[in-house]
Amino acid sequence: MKPLIGICANYSTDSAPGIVSGLGAMGQEWQLLSADYVTSIERAGGIPVILPVTENVETAELMLSKLDGILFSGGSDVDSQLYGEYPSYELGPIEPKRDLHEISLAKKALFQSNIPVLGICRGMQLMNVAAEGSLFQDLKKQQPDCFNHSVVGAPMHHPVHDVAIDYDSKLREIYQSDTLAVNSFHHQAVRELGIDFVANAFSPDGLIEGMEWKGDRFVCAVQWHPEMMIDKVPEVMPLFTAFVKECAKAHMV
């Protein structure tokens, strides 16, 4: 039996997606997810299930109990108040309903379960905040010596920089390489690591690009978007393969 893997959806109060696509009407709120996440999990051998932002977080927590793994996806900025900071002028759009929902879900997944967890871009940042870590609200402002990590004009699959992978890490075991070429679409990043997390990948300017849980459990997150690269850069696929393999083990328990 293939493992059942939940993928967190975006949440938007903007009715534009429905209006532009002809699928909805003015005033509707939307749950959205790029098909890339679904494809990546399915190709790796998992059964993808899109997890909505529910009115009551207990509903989502009950769903978590049925899953063999969970993927925290990308999206909008994380509300700075969740890591004890007032918003800067550079903080981008936030969605408090999604933030509060996913923070609660991430805490339960991380600290009250043993299922494998994967985070991508915002998902990495969200997991770090859930573990009492902090973020750079805007790299250009707070880390001016960093190069541009938000290359929004590049094709989604195009690698724009390498990351150096720590030798003694799960990520190194997954990729069997000390470096990996990655895309980059973020202006926020991990600042102080949260409880039980260690950094496992760094960009050439020293920014944390990946993190993982201490110990044997599969809890891993990356700052880039491997789901956008799988068709053109298959070298990124082992992360999904390893994640789904661990979810399959959890399913058998």
ABEGO torsion letter per residue (X at the ends): XBBBBBBBBBBBABAAAAAAAGABBBGBBBBBBBAAAAAAAAAAGBBBBBBBBBABAAAAAAAAAABABBBBBBEBBBBAAAAGBBBBAABBBBBAAAAAAAAAAAAAAAAABABBBBBBEAAAAAAAAAAGBBBBABAAAABAABBBABBAABBAABBABBBBBBABBAAAAAAGBABBBBBBABABBBABBBBGBBBABBBAAGBBABBBBBEABBBBBBABBAAAAAAABAAAAAAAAAAAAAAAAAAAX
